Amino acid sequence: MTVSVLVPTRNRPDDLRTFVASLVAQTTKPEELVIVDSSDPDVPVEKIVASGLEGSGIALRYARSEPGTSLQRNVAVGMAHGEILVFCDDDVVLEPDCIAMLLPCFDLDRTPPVGGVAATLVNAPYAGRAVELVYGLFGLTHWTDRDDPRLYASGGVRYVASPSRILDVPAVSSTVTAFRRECFATERWAEFLPGYTINEDVELSFRIAKNWTLVQTPHARAIHNESPAGRHTFASHVSRLIYAKYWFVRQHRPHDAWNATALAWANVGLLALYARRGLQGEPGMRAIVGGVVDGYRRCLRDWREERA
């Protein structure tokens, strides 16, 4: 199987340099690396990547784009030639056999066939059973140390931090995940928010899972460094998260009392957790309130337009 690695990037040259080094060190190298760059003009992304790939045999396909994680990934899909498309964030470091361990999973005996394979993060942010219990109670996205993945009615996900075996999963993260090219014959990343999009990986994989099996393998591993560069403000993050949950339920759940209640209950939990952070002084109640107000304003605007 031919492999393309697809990376959207913005103003993270040091992180990207580290990622490229880990890609070159792979025991199974991809045929090409597709970089879609929305960095400032003075950030020499193409030069950095080309230098890092020199002598590796990995071809570079490079394009400039307007900012937007989903937009940039869609541009990359249109440029890639591989039978397997491996999406990576620009601030990850792949263990040397990560790609080699992803590929055999596509041959697993599943019905429907395996269409997507997620790597496992060595430093997955599992915070303990107490946090898992609270987040699970409200249907919010969190991590578990058990082989028990779940997609909640609210669009929240229970990710598995350290699977003991290859698991069938209901949704995958975009941090390091491989898909068959055929998955994109009819699907693309949803550009429902300008710029940085939240929960877009869950939304895409939910659609793909209607026709393909998704799995997570403990044998393909990576480190996610979560670079501080290029991040939105906390208020913007809060706003986008609230809207992303609303958008997922509106698009993919029946418009009935059960799903409306699930979304409302998730928002109760989300607001309670944000209020607790605000009272602790980090990042500050003003930022939280501003993000919450803006997020619900987005939801209300869409709700009115839908009924107009």
C-alpha positions in Angstrom: 0.0 0.0 0.0 1.3 3.4 -0.9 1.2 6.0 1.9 0.8 9.7 2.0 1.3 11.7 5.2 -0.8 14.8 5.4 0.0 17.7 7.7 -1.7 21.1 8.1 0.6 23.6 9.7 0.6 27.2 10.9 3.5 29.1 12.5 5.1 26.1 14.1 8.5 25.7 12.4 10.3 24.1 15.4 7.5 21.6 16.0 7.4 20.8 12.3 11.1 20.2 12.1 10.9 17.7 15.0 8.0 16.0 13.3 9.8 15.6 10.0 12.8 14.1 11.7 10.5 11.5 13.3 9.0 10.8 9.8 12.4 10.3 8.2 13.3 7.8 11.0 10.3 5.6 10.2 11.0 1.9 9.5 8.3 2.1 6.8 8.6 5.4 5.1 5.7 7.1 3.2 6.0 7.8 -0.5 5.2 11.5 0.1 4.6 14.2 2.7 1.9 16.7 1.9 2.2 20.0 3.8 -0.5 22.6 3.6 0.8 25.8 5.1 -1.1 28.8 6.5 1.9 30.3 8.3 2.9 33.9 8.1 4.9 34.7 5.0 8.2 35.1 6.9 8.0 31.5 8.3 10.1 29.4 5.9 8.1 26.2 6.2 8.8 24.8 2.7 12.5 25.3 3.2 12.5 23.7 6.6 10.6 20.6 5.5 12.6 20.2 2.2 15.8 20.3 4.2 14.5 17.7 6.7 13.5 15.3 4.0 16.7 15.6 2.0 18.0 12.1 1.1 15.1 10.3 2.7 13.3 9.3 -0.5 10.1 10.9 0.7 8.7 13.3 -1.9 7.4 16.7 -0.7 4.1 18.2 -1.9 3.7 21.7 -0.6 0.9 24.3 -0.8 -0.1 27.5 0.8 -3.7 28.0 2.1 -5.9 30.2 4.1 -5.9 29.2 7.8 -8.2 26.4 8.8 -7.6 22.9 10.0 -10.4 21.4 8.1 -9.8 23.5 5.0 -6.1 22.7 5.0 -6.7 18.9 5.4 -9.2 19.1 2.5 -6.6 20.8 0.3 -4.1 18.1 1.3 -6.6 15.3 0.4 -6.8 16.8 -3.1 -3.0 16.8 -3.5 -2.2 13.3 -2.1 -1.6 10.2 -4.2 -1.3 7.4 -1.6 -3.7 4.6 -1.1 -3.5 5.2 2.6 -3.7 8.8 3.9 -2.1 9.3 7.3 -3.2 12.6 9.0 -0.9 14.0 11.6 -0.9 17.2 13.7 2.3 19.2 13.2 3.3 18.9 16.9 3.5 15.1 17.1 6.5 12.9 17.2 6.1 9.4 15.7 7.8 6.4 17.2 10.0 4.7 14.6 7.6 1.9 13.7 4.4 4.0 13.9 3.5 3.8 10.2 4.6 0.2 10.0 2.2 -0.7 12.7 -0.8 1.2 11.3 -0.8 -0.5 7.9 -1.5 -4.2 8.9 -4.7 -3.1 10.6 -6.3 -2.4 7.3 -6.1 -6.2 6.6 -8.0 -7.2 9.8 -11.1 -9.3 9.3 -13.9 -6.9 9.9 -17.3 -6.3 8.5 -17.4 -3.6 7.1 -13.7 -3.5 6.2 -11.3 -1.3 8.2 -11.3 2.2 6.8 -9.5 4.1 9.6 -6.8 3.2 12.1 -5.8 5.5 15.0 -2.4 5.4 16.7 -2.1 5.5 20.5 -0.6 8.5 22.2 2.2 7.6 24.6 1.3 10.8 26.6 -2.5 10.6 26.4 -4.0 12.9 29.0 -5.7 10.4 31.2 -6.5 12.2 34.4 -7.7 9.3 36.7 -11.0 7.6 37.5 -12.6 10.5 39.3 -12.2 12.8 36.3 -13.4 10.0 34.0 -16.5 9.5 36.1 -17.4 13.2 36.1 -16.8 13.7 32.4 -18.5 10.5 31.5 -21.5 11.5 33.6 -22.0 14.6 31.5 -21.0 12.9 28.2 -17.9 15.1 27.8 -14.8 14.1 25.9 -12.2 12.4 28.1 -9.8 9.5 28.3 -10.1 6.1 30.0 -7.5 3.5 31.0 -9.9 0.7 30.1 -10.7 -0.9 26.8 -14.0 0.9 26.7 -14.3 3.6 23.9 -17.6 5.4 23.6 -19.3 8.1 21.5 -21.9 9.9 23.6 -25.2 11.3 22.3 -23.8 14.8 22.9 -20.8 14.2 20.5 -18.3 13.7 23.3 -15.9 10.8 23.1 -14.3 8.5 25.5 -10.9 7.8 24.1 -8.7 4.9 25.2 -5.4 6.0 26.6 -3.6 2.6 26.7 -5.5 -0.2 24.9 -4.4 -3.7 25.7 -5.3 -4.9 22.1 -6.6 -3.6 18.8 -10.0 -2.1 19.5 -13.0 -1.3 17.3 -13.8 2.4 18.1 -16.7 4.6 17.3 -14.6 7.7 16.5 -11.0 8.7 16.1 -8.8 11.7 16.8 -7.0 13.5 14.0 -3.7 13.6 16.0 -2.3 10.5 14.2 -4.9 8.5 12.2 -4.7 6.7 8.8 -7.6 6.3 6.4 -8.1 4.5 3.2 -8.3 6.9 0.3 -11.7 5.4 -0.6 -13.2 6.9 2.6 -12.8 10.3 0.9 -14.6 9.4 -2.3 -17.7 11.1 -0.9 -16.5 12.6 2.4 -14.4 15.7 3.3 -13.5 17.4 6.6 -16.4 19.7 7.6 -15.5 23.4 7.5 -18.2 24.4 10.0 -15.9 26.9 11.8 -13.4 29.4 10.2 -9.8 28.8 11.3 -9.2 26.3 14.1 -12.0 23.7 14.2 -12.9 21.6 17.2 -14.5 18.1 17.1 -14.1 18.0 13.3 -12.3 14.7 13.6 -15.1 13.1 15.6 -17.6 14.5 13.1 -15.7 13.1 10.1 -15.0 9.7 11.6 -18.7 9.4 12.6 -19.6 9.7 9.0 -16.9 7.4 7.8 -17.9 4.8 10.4 -21.3 4.4 8.7 -19.5 2.5 5.9 -16.2 1.4 7.4 -14.8 -0.1 10.6 -12.6 2.2 12.7 -9.9 0.7 15.0 -7.2 1.9 17.4 -4.0 0.0 17.7 -1.7 0.0 20.7 1.3 -0.9 18.5 1.4 2.3 16.5 2.5 5.0 19.0 3.2 8.7 19.0 3.8 11.6 21.3 1.6 14.7 21.1 3.6 17.7 22.3 0.6 20.1 22.1 2.5 23.1 21.0 1.5 26.5 22.5 2.2 28.2 19.2 -0.7 29.2 17.0 -3.4 28.5 19.5 -6.6 30.6 19.8 -7.3 32.4 23.1 -9.1 30.4 25.8 -12.3 32.4 25.2 -12.2 31.4 21.5 -11.6 27.8 22.4 -14.6 27.8 24.8 -16.8 29.4 22.1 -15.8 27.0 19.4 -16.2 23.9 21.7 -19.8 24.9 22.6 -20.7 25.5 19.0 -19.0 22.3 17.7 -21.1 20.2 20.1 -24.3 21.9 19.0 -23.3 21.5 15.4 -22.6 17.8 15.7 -26.0 17.1 17.4 -27.9 19.3 14.9 -26.3 17.5 11.9 -26.2 13.9 13.1 -28.7 13.2 15.9 -32.5 13.0 15.6 -34.1 16.3 16.7 -36.0 14.8 19.6 -36.2 15.3 23.3 -33.6 12.6 24.2 -30.8 14.2 22.1 -31.8 17.8 23.1 -31.6 16.7 26.8 -28.2 15.0 26.2 -26.8 18.2 24.7 -28.2 20.3 27.4 -26.9 18.0 30.1 -23.4 18.1 28.5 -23.6 21.9 28.6 -24.5 21.8 32.2 -21.3 19.8 32.9 -19.2 22.0 30.7 -20.4 25.2 32.3 -19.8 23.7 35.8 -16.2 22.7 34.9 -15.5 26.1 33.4 -17.0 27.9 36.4 -14.7 25.8 38.7 -11.7 26.8 36.6 -12.7 30.5 36.6 -13.1 30.5 40.4 -9.6 29.0 40.7 -8.4 32.0 38.8 -7.2 30.2 35.7 -7.7 31.4 33.0 -10.0 33.9 34.6 -13.8 34.3 34.7 -13.9 37.1 32.2 -12.4 34.9 29.5 -14.7 32.0 30.3 -17.9 34.2 30.3 -16.9 35.8 27.1 -16.3 32.5 25.4 -19.6 31.0 26.7 -21.6 34.0 25.5 -20.0 34.0 22.1 -20.5 30.2 21.8 -24.2 30.3 22.6 -24.6 33.4 20.3 -23.3 31.3 17.4 -25.7 28.4 18.3 -28.7 30.8 18.6 -27.9 32.4 15.3 -27.8 29.0 13.5 -31.0 27.9 15.3 -32.8 31.0 14.1 -31.5 30.6 10.5 -32.6 27.0 10.4 -36.1 28.0 11.3 -36.3 31.1 9.1 
